[in-house]
Each structure stands twice: as structure tokens, then as C-alpha cells.
Amino acid sequence: MEISIDTASEIASVALSHEGGLEAEVTWRCRRNHTAELLPTIKRLLSQAGTTKQELAAVFACTGPGMYTGLRVGVSTAQGLGYALKLPVIGVGRLELDAYQHAVFPGRIVAVHRAGRGELAWAAYRSRPWRQVTAPRLDWPAEVVRRARGRSLFCGEVDDELAAAIEEALGDKAVIAAPAASVRRAASLAELGYRRLAAGEGQEPGALRVVYLRPPVIGPQKR
């Protein structure tokens, strides 16, 4: 059994899986209460599934980019489980998880999310085989649209203004995923995480790192 933890945004998700196949999952609007809500949710999910932490074989975690506090809570929880239970951990990026939910699309899959300061975090992927074609980066919305090419599906946090600009640039080559279809679920993390675990990519818990496309703001040091 594996556990998957995604706390990169206000929508949090936790899943239990067996060799990547979903066994149980809960996805909820956590807002900014990850510190208070994550561990009780994990405990409840394990109980409802009739299993215990001791039966876990691996831990998968979303590593961002995204909400600073949420990511720190999720990654540190994954590390704690890994250390306590002597389990391998696997990290998967948020944008890849957003895109993977649309892996059946026969073209370029572009995942975006609002990164503050008017910028977007984005990356692009293709399936068959699944691969990254543009690494996660920060850009202005106009630059994301300018780089769009060919038949492309856009998912994640695509607001009306961005959707209109994409459709103007690409016409009928653009597909905008419905908001409901862009809610990130830990089931995708379970599938991708297990695929990487089976390929021998498991890490020591201490090697798991949060992905920041922009360095976190740190207040002035007290003297």
C-alpha cells in the first residue's frame, strides 16, 4: 500500500493505493488549514480503508510549485512518514500532476497556475509516452500564449481572460479543460509515483525537496 499527499494549493488530496491503483481517496477544500487538517485526514482515511501506517510501502508527495505553507506541511509529513516507517519517498511536481489528468489528449498538454505578481507558472507535456516537453517556469500570460503552438490542451488555473487569449491565438487548435476536470486528485500522484518507484527512483526522505520557481520571501534577520 502507498500513500499520496498533495497539499500544493487550497484543494488538498490524500490517497491510498496498491501498486499505483487507487484504493481510497479524499479531496477537500483545505484553504490554508493544512497544518490542522492534514494529519487527521490521513488518520481517518487509513481507518476507513481498514489499514494502518505500518502496512505502507512508499510515500508519494506533490512537491510544487504552489502554496508555501501547504507544501511545507505536505512534504514534511511525507518525510516524517518515510523516516518513521523506513519507507522510500517519491516527489512529483504540481504542474505535471495537473497535466497528467488529461494524458489521453493527443497533443500538447499545458498546465498553468497563478504564481502571484501577475505571472503564471507553467509547463508542457505529451503522452505516448508520457514526457515533459517544457520544464516548469514563470512567465507573463502573454508569453505563455505566444509560446503556444499546435493542438494544445490548457488545464489548471485558466481564467476567462487567459482562455480568451489562448483561443484567439490558436483558434480551434486550443482546448480549455473545464474547471471541474482540472481539480487535482491524489489518484494521479499515486499512479505516477508508483511508476517511478517501480523504475527504481525511490529516494531517502531527506532528499525530498519543495520546488520553488521563485525563492520564498524571508524576513530580515534579527541581530
KAKAWO-V552002 format. One record per backbone hydrogen bond with DSSP energy under -0.5 kcal/mol. CO is the residue of the C=O (numbers start at 1). NH is the residue of the N-H. E is the energy in kcal/mol with one decimal. If there is no record, write none. Layout:
co = [CO;CO]
nh = [NH;NH]
e = [E;E]
This chain:
co = [1;1;2;3;4;5;6;8;10;10;10;12;13;14;15;16;16;17;18;21;24;26;28;28;30;33;34;37;38;39;40;41;42;43;44;45;46;47;52;53;57;58;59;60;61;63;64;67;68;69;70;71;72;73;74;75;76;77;78;79;80;81;82;82;88;89;90;92;93;94;95;96;97;99;100;102;105;108;108;109;109;110;111;112;113;116;118;119;119;120;121;122;123;124;124;125;126;131;134;137;139;140;140;141;142;143;145;151;152;153;154;155;155;156;157;159;160;161;162;163;164;165;166;167;170;171;173;175;175;178;178;179;180;182;185;185;186;187;188;189;190;191;192;193;194;195;196;197;203;204;205;210;211]
nh = [57;58;17;60;15;62;13;67;12;30;31;28;6;26;4;23;24;2;21;18;16;14;12;30;33;37;38;41;42;43;44;45;46;47;48;49;51;50;55;56;88;3;90;5;92;211;94;71;72;73;74;75;76;77;78;79;80;81;82;83;84;85;86;87;59;203;61;63;97;98;99;100;101;102;103;105;107;110;153;111;125;155;123;157;121;119;141;115;116;139;113;137;111;133;134;109;131;126;124;122;120;143;144;145;146;147;148;108;175;110;177;112;157;158;159;163;164;165;166;167;168;169;170;171;173;174;152;154;177;181;182;182;183;184;188;189;190;191;192;193;194;195;196;197;198;199;201;200;89;207;208;212;213]
e = [-3.9;-0.8;-2.3;-3.0;-1.9;-2.4;-2.2;-2.7;-0.7;-2.4;-1.8;-2.3;-2.6;-2.5;-2.6;-3.1;-1.9;-2.9;-1.9;-2.5;-3.1;-2.5;-2.5;-1.1;-2.1;-2.3;-2.4;-1.7;-2.3;-2.5;-2.3;-2.5;-2.5;-2.0;-2.7;-1.9;-2.5;-1.2;-1.5;-1.8;-0.6;-1.8;-2.1;-2.3;-2.2;-3.6;-1.8;-2.6;-2.3;-2.4;-2.5;-3.0;-2.4;-2.0;-2.2;-2.6;-2.6;-2.5;-2.3;-3.0;-2.7;-2.4;-0.9;-1.9;-2.1;-2.7;-2.6;-2.1;-1.8;-2.5;-2.2;-2.7;-1.1;-2.3;-1.8;-2.3;-1.5;-0.6;-2.9;-0.6;-2.2;-2.5;-1.6;-2.6;-2.9;-2.0;-0.6;-2.3;-0.5;-2.2;-2.0;-1.9;-2.2;-2.6;-1.8;-2.9;-2.8;-2.4;-1.7;-2.3;-3.1;-1.0;-1.8;-2.3;-2.2;-1.9;-1.3;-2.0;-2.3;-3.4;-2.8;-2.1;-0.5;-1.0;-0.8;-2.6;-2.3;-1.9;-2.5;-2.5;-2.0;-1.9;-2.7;-2.1;-1.8;-1.6;-2.3;-2.9;-0.6;-1.0;-0.7;-1.3;-0.8;-0.5;-1.4;-0.7;-2.4;-2.0;-2.6;-2.9;-2.1;-1.9;-1.9;-2.3;-2.9;-0.9;-2.6;-1.8;-2.0;-2.0;-1.5;-0.6;-0.5]
